[in-house]
Amino acid sequence: MKAVVINQNGDSSVLQLQDVPQPVPDHHDVLIRVYATSINPLDWKLRAGFSKWLPGKFPRILGAECAGEVVATGLMVTDFRPGDRVVAELGLDGGGYAEYALAHQKNVVKLPDDLDYVPAAAIPIAGLTALQALRDLGHLRPGDQVLINGAAGGVGTFAVQIACILGGRVTAVCSDRHTDLVRRLGAGRVIDYRKEDFTQLPDRYKIIFDTVSKRSFSECKKVLTDDGIYIATVPSAAQLFQDVVTTFTNQKTDTIAMKFSKDDMHWLLTLVAAGRLEPVIEHVYLLPEIAKAHQHSEAGHATGKLVVAINHSDEEK
């Protein structure tokens, strides 16, 4: 099968399209013919070697989520069978940048009949991160004032919509070129970060969700309500220290660590299929273009998600 492989850490040039053996499912695995995967910051951080403490050996196939069709299952798998249309979270093991990928059955869910593979592949990591941050860490309630920093990014576009669905009153922070987008997604107010610093404005928020972890809790605490919470996505040493310290204070800070949940994934898929939640996708690349997709993502200005479509030959279908 074709796969994009890295044999060492480095810049996007280490991503190489190669022929590799097709994986074989273990007892609890599902083998998926991948039709779409997506780019996440985790991918290029692993590629660049920013997180060398994370597991993984070379050669390595990145890609932490995918959508496709089940072609085989392990002996202990009872919920899936060949032909099922599914979406899966692949975790740190990756494997999505390939024509076929293995996923543990606990991280796989069936797709609604009318949901295509490309939008489905954009949902798991960004969608679950946004949902669990706002609902589980932020305890968002109807009427809460919510600020989303990085509102036009992959997690941010989901966060704006989910906050609105849960009843929040959303302020979106992004560049002015994304104003129309985030307003369409539900934001009641938009702040252009290049013209105004939201931490210096008089408004206060019950939840500040910094989807890009560009501002610190120390900077944001003065615009939090007395019982507000700042939520980050990147577990830096300083951030984790503040997470512990604020356990004993009214104002809180926490770092979201997404956990795959079939129930949460079904909730997101149902909303997408019903047209109430939109996976915002800026561009769809092909498998040989993954290096270009990494460069785009790494530049930090992608709108929504970047998805990779994988075309199989007629013989393989």
C-alpha positions as CSV (number, residue, x, y, z in Angstrom):
1,M,0.0,0.0,0.0
2,K,1.0,3.6,-0.4
3,A,1.8,5.6,2.8
4,V,3.6,8.8,3.8
5,V,6.4,7.7,6.1
6,I,9.0,9.5,8.2
7,N,12.4,7.8,8.9
8,Q,13.8,10.6,11.0
9,N,12.7,13.8,12.6
10,G,13.0,17.0,10.7
11,D,11.1,19.5,8.5
12,S,8.3,18.7,6.1
13,S,10.9,17.2,3.6
14,V,11.2,14.1,5.7
15,L,7.6,13.1,4.8
16,Q,8.1,10.5,2.0
17,L,5.5,8.6,-0.1
18,Q,6.5,5.0,0.0
19,D,5.2,1.4,-0.6
20,V,4.9,-0.4,2.7
21,P,3.2,-3.6,3.8
22,Q,-0.5,-3.4,4.6
23,P,-1.1,-3.8,8.4
24,V,-2.8,-6.9,9.8
25,P,-5.4,-6.5,12.5
26,D,-4.8,-8.0,15.9
27,H,-7.6,-9.4,18.0
28,H,-9.3,-6.1,18.9
29,D,-8.3,-4.1,15.8
30,V,-10.3,-2.9,12.8
31,L,-8.5,-2.5,9.5
32,I,-9.8,0.5,7.6
33,R,-9.4,1.4,4.0
34,V,-8.7,5.1,4.5
35,Y,-10.5,7.6,2.3
36,A,-9.7,10.7,4.3
37,T,-7.4,11.8,7.1
38,S,-6.6,15.2,8.5
39,I,-3.7,17.3,9.7
40,N,-3.3,18.2,13.4
41,P,-0.6,20.2,15.1
42,L,0.4,17.0,16.9
43,D,1.5,15.5,13.6
44,W,4.0,18.1,12.7
45,K,5.2,18.4,16.3
46,L,6.0,14.7,16.3
47,R,7.5,15.0,12.8
48,A,9.8,17.8,14.0
49,G,10.8,16.0,17.2
50,F,9.3,18.6,19.5
51,S,7.9,15.8,21.7
52,K,10.7,13.2,21.7
53,W,9.3,11.8,25.0
54,L,6.3,10.5,23.2
55,P,6.3,6.9,22.0
56,G,7.1,6.0,18.4
57,K,9.8,4.3,16.4
58,F,11.0,4.9,12.8
59,P,9.9,4.3,10.2
60,R,6.7,6.0,11.3
61,I,3.3,6.8,9.7
62,L,1.7,9.8,11.2
63,G,-2.0,10.7,11.1
64,A,-4.1,10.6,14.3
65,E,-7.6,10.2,12.8
66,C,-9.2,8.9,9.6
67,A,-12.5,8.0,8.0
68,G,-13.0,5.1,5.6
69,E,-14.4,1.6,5.1
70,V,-13.8,-1.5,7.3
71,V,-12.1,-4.2,5.2
72,A,-11.2,-6.7,8.0
73,T,-11.5,-7.2,11.8
74,G,-9.7,-9.0,14.5
75,L,-11.1,-12.2,16.1
76,M,-12.5,-10.4,19.1
77,V,-14.3,-7.6,17.2
78,T,-18.1,-8.0,17.1
79,D,-19.4,-4.5,16.5
80,F,-17.9,-4.0,13.0
81,R,-17.8,-5.9,9.8
82,P,-16.4,-5.4,6.3
83,G,-18.2,-2.7,4.4
84,D,-19.0,-0.6,7.5
85,R,-18.4,3.1,6.9
86,V,-16.5,4.4,10.0
87,V,-14.5,7.2,11.5
88,A,-11.6,6.5,13.9
89,E,-9.2,8.1,16.3
90,L,-5.8,6.6,16.0
91,G,-4.0,8.3,18.8
92,L,-0.2,8.7,19.1
93,D,0.4,5.5,17.2
94,G,-1.0,7.3,14.1
95,G,-1.2,5.5,10.8
96,G,-3.7,7.7,9.1
97,Y,-1.4,8.9,6.3
98,A,-1.8,5.7,4.4
99,E,-4.2,3.7,2.2
100,Y,-5.0,1.4,5.1
101,A,-4.9,1.9,8.9
102,L,-5.4,0.0,12.0
103,A,-7.6,1.3,14.8
104,H,-8.6,-0.3,18.1
105,Q,-12.3,-1.1,18.1
106,K,-12.9,1.1,21.1
107,N,-11.8,4.1,19.1
108,V,-14.1,3.5,16.0
109,V,-17.7,4.6,15.4
110,K,-20.0,4.1,12.4
111,L,-20.8,7.0,10.2
112,P,-24.3,8.3,9.5
113,D,-25.4,7.2,6.0
114,D,-25.4,10.7,4.6
115,L,-22.1,11.9,6.0
116,D,-19.1,11.9,3.6
117,Y,-15.6,10.8,4.5
118,V,-13.9,14.1,4.1
119,P,-15.9,16.1,6.7
120,A,-16.0,13.0,9.0
121,A,-12.2,12.9,9.1
122,A,-12.1,16.5,10.3
123,I,-14.2,15.8,13.4
124,P,-12.6,13.5,16.0
125,I,-9.7,15.3,17.5
126,A,-10.8,18.9,17.1
127,G,-14.4,18.3,17.7
128,L,-13.9,16.2,20.9
129,T,-11.3,18.6,22.2
130,A,-13.7,21.5,21.9
131,L,-16.7,19.6,23.4
132,Q,-14.8,18.2,26.3
133,A,-13.1,21.5,27.1
134,L,-16.3,23.5,27.2
135,R,-18.6,20.9,28.7
136,D,-16.3,18.9,31.1
137,L,-13.7,21.5,32.1
138,G,-15.7,24.7,31.6
139,H,-19.1,23.3,32.8
140,L,-20.7,25.6,30.3
141,R,-24.3,26.6,31.1
142,P,-26.8,28.5,29.1
143,G,-26.1,32.2,29.3
144,D,-22.4,31.9,30.2
145,Q,-20.1,34.4,28.6
146,V,-17.5,32.4,26.6
147,L,-14.4,33.8,24.8
148,I,-12.7,31.6,22.2
149,N,-9.2,32.6,21.3
150,G,-8.1,31.2,18.0
151,A,-11.7,31.0,16.9
152,A,-11.1,30.4,13.2
153,G,-8.7,27.4,13.7
154,G,-9.5,23.7,13.7
155,V,-10.5,23.5,17.4
156,G,-11.8,27.0,17.4
157,T,-14.4,26.7,14.7
158,F,-15.8,23.6,16.5
159,A,-15.6,25.5,19.9
160,V,-17.6,28.5,18.6
161,Q,-20.4,26.3,17.4
162,I,-20.5,23.9,20.3
163,A,-20.5,26.8,22.8
164,C,-23.5,28.2,21.0
165,I,-25.3,24.8,20.9
166,L,-24.7,24.5,24.7
167,G,-26.2,28.0,25.2
168,G,-23.1,30.1,25.6
169,R,-22.8,33.7,24.5
170,V,-19.7,33.6,22.4
171,T,-17.0,36.2,21.8
172,A,-14.6,35.1,19.1
173,V,-11.0,36.3,18.8
174,C,-9.4,35.9,15.4
175,S,-8.2,38.1,12.5
176,D,-10.6,40.4,10.7
177,R,-10.6,38.2,7.6
178,H,-12.4,35.6,9.6
179,T,-15.1,37.8,11.0
180,D,-17.9,36.7,8.6
181,L,-17.0,33.0,9.2
182,V,-17.1,33.1,13.0
183,R,-20.3,35.2,13.0
184,R,-21.9,32.6,10.7
185,L,-20.8,29.9,13.1
186,G,-22.6,31.7,15.9
187,A,-20.3,34.2,17.6
188,G,-22.2,37.3,18.9
189,R,-19.0,39.4,19.0
190,V,-15.7,39.3,17.2
191,I,-12.4,40.8,18.4
192,D,-9.6,41.3,15.9
193,Y,-6.5,40.3,17.8
194,R,-4.3,42.5,15.6
195,K,-6.3,45.6,16.6
196,E,-7.5,44.9,20.2
197,D,-6.1,43.0,23.1
198,F,-9.0,41.2,24.7
199,T,-7.2,41.0,28.1
200,Q,-7.2,44.9,28.2
201,L,-10.9,45.3,27.5
202,P,-13.6,45.7,30.3
203,D,-15.6,42.6,29.5
204,R,-15.4,39.5,31.7
205,Y,-16.0,35.9,30.8
206,K,-17.0,32.7,32.7
207,I,-14.9,30.7,30.3
208,I,-11.8,31.6,28.2
209,F,-10.9,28.8,25.9
210,D,-7.5,29.5,24.4
211,T,-7.5,27.0,21.5
212,V,-4.1,28.1,20.4
213,S,-2.5,28.6,23.9
214,K,-1.2,32.0,22.9
215,R,-2.2,33.8,26.1
216,S,-1.4,32.8,29.6
217,F,-3.7,32.4,32.6
218,S,-1.8,35.3,34.2
219,E,-2.7,37.5,31.3
220,C,-6.3,36.4,31.2
221,K,-7.3,36.2,34.9
222,K,-8.3,39.9,35.1
223,V,-11.0,39.3,32.4
224,L,-12.3,36.2,34.0
225,T,-15.3,36.3,36.3
226,D,-14.5,35.6,40.0
227,D,-15.5,32.0,39.4
228,G,-14.2,31.8,35.8
229,I,-11.9,29.3,34.2
230,Y,-9.1,29.6,31.6
231,I,-8.7,26.5,29.5
232,A,-5.5,25.8,27.4
233,T,-4.7,23.2,24.8
234,V,-0.9,22.9,25.2
235,P,0.4,21.4,28.5
236,S,3.5,23.6,29.1
237,A,5.3,23.4,32.4
238,A,4.1,26.9,33.4
239,Q,0.5,26.0,32.4
240,L,0.5,22.7,34.3
241,F,1.9,24.5,37.4
242,Q,-1.0,27.0,37.2
243,D,-3.4,24.1,36.9
244,V,-2.3,22.8,40.2
245,V,-2.1,26.1,42.0
246,T,-5.6,27.2,41.0
247,T,-7.1,24.1,42.5
248,F,-7.2,26.1,45.7
249,T,-8.6,29.4,44.2
250,N,-12.0,30.5,42.9
251,Q,-10.6,31.3,39.4
252,K,-9.4,28.1,37.8
253,T,-7.2,27.1,34.9
254,D,-7.0,23.7,33.3
255,T,-5.5,22.0,30.2
256,I,-7.7,19.9,28.0
257,A,-6.5,16.3,27.4
258,M,-9.0,14.9,25.0
259,K,-10.2,11.3,25.6
260,F,-12.0,9.4,22.8
261,S,-15.6,8.7,23.7
262,K,-18.0,6.8,21.5
263,D,-20.9,8.7,23.0
264,D,-19.3,12.1,22.4
265,M,-18.4,11.1,18.9
266,H,-22.0,10.0,18.2
267,W,-23.2,13.3,19.5
268,L,-21.0,15.3,17.2
269,L,-21.7,13.1,14.2
270,T,-25.5,13.4,14.8
271,L,-25.2,17.2,14.9
272,V,-23.1,17.3,11.7
273,A,-25.5,15.0,9.9
274,A,-28.4,17.2,10.9
275,G,-26.7,20.3,9.6
276,R,-26.3,21.9,13.1
277,L,-22.5,21.5,13.3
278,E,-20.2,22.3,10.4
279,P,-16.6,20.9,10.1
280,V,-14.9,23.9,8.6
281,I,-12.4,22.7,6.0
282,E,-10.1,25.2,4.3
283,H,-8.4,22.8,1.8
284,V,-8.4,19.2,0.8
285,Y,-5.0,17.8,-0.2
286,L,-4.1,14.5,-1.7
287,L,-1.8,11.9,-0.1
288,P,1.4,13.0,-2.1
289,E,0.7,16.6,-0.9
290,I,1.0,16.0,2.8
291,A,4.3,17.9,3.1
292,K,2.5,20.9,1.7
293,A,-0.3,20.4,4.1
294,H,2.2,20.3,7.0
295,Q,3.8,23.6,5.9
296,H,0.4,25.2,5.8
297,S,-0.6,24.0,9.2
298,E,2.7,24.8,10.8
299,A,2.5,28.4,9.5
300,G,-0.3,28.8,12.0
301,H,-2.9,30.5,9.9
302,A,-5.1,27.7,8.6
303,T,-8.8,28.3,8.7
304,G,-10.6,25.3,10.2
305,K,-9.2,21.9,9.3
306,L,-6.9,20.7,6.6
307,V,-8.0,17.3,5.2
308,V,-6.2,14.8,3.1
309,A,-8.2,12.7,0.6
310,I,-6.8,9.3,-0.3
311,N,-7.7,7.9,-3.7
312,H,-7.6,4.1,-4.1
313,S,-7.2,2.5,-7.5
314,D,-10.2,0.8,-9.2
315,E,-8.6,-2.6,-8.5
316,E,-8.4,-1.9,-4.7
317,K,-12.0,-0.8,-4.5
